[in-house]
Amino acid sequence: MRRLIPMALACLILLTACAADPAVQDARDHAARVAETLKGIDPWVSDDVGYRLTQDGNLAVLDISEDGPEEPGRARIRVRGRDRTLQPPIPGRSSPAAVVFLCFDIEVTYRLKLDRSRAGLRDRQATVSEVSCPESRPLSFPAPATIPDQASTWLKSHLPTTLDLDAARQAVRGLDLDPRIRQDVAEADGKIGIALREPDGHCLFARVWPDIVQVWRPWTWTPPVLPAERACSAAQAASGYSY
């Protein structure tokens, strides 16, 4: 009888480990999907990337960094994995699926992707490393800075129809924009140009000339154009750039 107790205990440990295996695989698969998502984020702004990750209810962000213009950045996340296989019911008690928490470092880097049409085109790769979970608490992040949807309507209604630079600046201040939105208001070539730039480089343009107010978004910038190369100036707006 004494021999049966250790044997039963060993079987119980083995069954517990086996039950956790699908949950472990689920966490690893989830981390791989997150890595694919991170490869496509441009630009890599730590707060914005972190905020996006926190919208996933199955992971927490433990650390995040950006490595500068030559390399995007890296993130350390804790992922909750579940055993999603159907479990046989146990009479008289509930049997919740096994749950595990695993931590991963995901580093996003550039690699050269050579092709005949565009030699040296930069592409991204993500390296996923399973690491020990630190004791640090999950981070929280502010929502990304964006130009409000009603900005176009506001500008059309409040910009002056004369070359009144002070009135144009007053109209822009009335939007009460997030300080991370860059504002550029200037007169050029007999017109007033207004350029509002989000951190990712996307713009809202407006221009004023006698009796005319125009508001528009210029064409969308796409890779391999980098955020720093995405010009968005009052002079461009005044010229009717991409109108």
N, C-alpha and C positions, 0 to 999 in steps of 0.2 A: 504494500500500500504506500510505503514511503517513496518508492521509486516513481509512483504515478504522479505525485505532487509536482516535482521538478519538471517532469515531462509535460504535464498539463500547463504549467507556467510557461515553458518554452513555446508550446503551441500557441498560447495566447499572445505572446510577444510577436511571434511570426505572423499571426493573423492580423494583429494591429499594424505591423509594418506593411503588409500586403494591402490593407485597406487604405493606407495613406498614399500608396504609390500613384494611383490615379489623380489624387489631389496635387501631388508633387509635379506630375506631368502637366496638369492643368496650369499650375503657376508658371512653369517654364514656357509653355506655349503662349501664355498671356504676355510674358516678358518679350518673347520673340515678336509678337504683334506690335507691342509698344515700340520696339526698336525700328520696325518698318515705318511706323508713323513718324518717329523722330527724324528719320532720314529725309522726309519730305518737307520738314518745317524750314521755311526761309522767309525772313531772317531768323537766326537763333537769338532770341532775347530771353535771358534766363527767367525773368518774372513771367513773361508771356508763355514760355514753354511750361514752366511750373504750374501756372494756372490751368493750362490745357490738360495737363496730366491729372490734376486734382479733380477734374470732372469725371474721372473714371472711379466709380465707387469701389473697385476691387484693388486699388493700389494707393499707397501713400508715398509722397516725395520726401526723401531724407536728406538729399543734397543735390544741388544743381549748379553748374558753372558754365561759363562760355570762355573759349580759349582764344578769342580774338578773330580778326578777319580771315586768317589762313585756315583755321579749323573751327567748326561750329561749337561743340561743347560736349558735356557729359552729364549724366543724371544717375543718381542712386535711388532706387525705388524698392519698396516692400510690397510684394504682390500676395494677395490671398488666393490660394488655389483650393478648388473643391473637387471632391469625388462625385462626379455627375452620373456615375453608373447607377442603374436601378438596384436597390438593396432589397433583399427579401424581408418582408415584415416579420417582426418579432412579437408574438402575442403578449399583450399586457404592457408593452413599453414602446416608446418611440425610438427610432434608430436614425438619427440625423446623419447626413453625409459627412465624411471625414473632411476636415479643414486644416490646411497648413499655411504658414507664412514664410515665404522665402525672399531673400534680398538679392538684388542684381545691380551691377554697375553697367551702364550702357554708354559707350563712347562713340560719338559720331565723328567721322573723319572724311577727308576727301581722298579720292583716288583718281588716277588718270584713266580716262576711257577714250581710247584712240579709235577714230573711224576716219574714213577717207574724206567725208564731207566737212568734218570739223575736228581737226587734230588737236588734242590737248583739252577737249571738253571735260570739265570737272564733274565728277559724279560722287555720290556719297556712299559710305558703307558704315554699318553699325556693328560694333563688337559687344557681345553680351557676355558678362562674366558673373557667375554666381558667387556671392560673397557672404560672410557672416553678417547677421543683422546687428547694426550698432544699437546702442541704448538711446540715441538721440530721438527727440520727438519729431513727428512729421511737420513739415513746413507748410505755411499758407502764403498765398500770393494775391496781389491786387489784380483785378480784372484788366485786360489790355485796354490801352487808350484808343478809342475810336471816335471818328467824327460822327455826331448824332445824325440819324436819318433825316431829321427835320432841318438840317443846316441849309440845304439848298433852298427850301421854301422860305426860310427866315431871311437869307441873303437877298433873294429876289424881292421880298417885301420891304426890307429895311435899308438896302444900299441906296445911296443917293443917285439921282439921274443927272447929276452934274459932277464936274471934276472937283469934288470936295473931299480932300484926303482925310481930314479930321472926321467928317461924317462917316466915311467908309470904315475907318478904324473903330469908331464908336459902334457901328453895326456889327463888326466882328466881335468886339468885346461883349456885345449883348448875347452871343452864343454861350458864354460862360464855359468855354472849352477846358478840358483836362489840360493842365500845364505841360503834359508830355506831347501835346499837339503843337507843332511849330506853326507860328503865324507870320506871314510875310505880306505886308501891304505897302505898295509903293506906286508912284506914278512913272510911267515910261511911254515915250512916243505918243503923247497926247491922250493917254488912257490910264485909268487906275487898274492895277492888277492885284488880285488877292489870291494867295496860295496857302492852303491849310494842309499840312503834311502829317500823316500818322507815322508812328515809329517804324513801321514796316515799309515806308516809302510811298504808300498810296496817297493820292492827292485829291483835293477838291479845289477847282479853279473858279474864279469869277473875274469879270472885268466890267468896268464902267466907262462909258463915253457918253457924250451929250444925248440924253433921252433914251439910252439903251443900257440895260443890265443883262449880262449873260452869266450863267452858272453851269458848270459841267465838270465831269470827271475825265481826265485824259486817259488815253489807252493804258491798259494794264501792263505793267512791267513783268517780264517772265525771266527765269534763269536762262543763261548764266549771268544776267545783269545782277550785280550785288546791291544791297540796300543803299550803300554809300554812293552808288552811281545813279540812283534814281533821283534825278534833279526835280525840284518842285519849287519854283521861284515866282515871285510877283512879276518879274520881267517876262517870264514865259507866259503867264496868264494874260498879261497885257497884250502880248503878241498874238493871242488866240491859239497858242500851241495845242495841237491835237484836238482842235474844236471840230 
